[in-house]
Amino acid sequence: MSTNNVYNGNNQRIGYTKNMGSTVYAHNSNGRNIGYYSKSANATFDNNGKRFGIGNLTDALVFSNSKKTR
């Protein structure tokens, strides 16, 4: 298990990702789960289960979520 912080261009932490082996979870700056990447499906999903894209896009999901909450 490893955690990687995600920062914006102003060096502010906007969220983090947590690698749990077969799944990588994306969290906002408050720790709320906003989606995940499934290695077996090779796809990233948002917290509603809708596919966000192909591949590990958890950092992009954090960026996208931070822009929505402004």
Summary of the structure (lengths in Angstrom):
residues: 70
radius of gyration: 11.2
end to end distance: 30.0
largest distance: 34.3
contacts: 190
relative contact order: 0.21
helix: 16%
strand: 47%
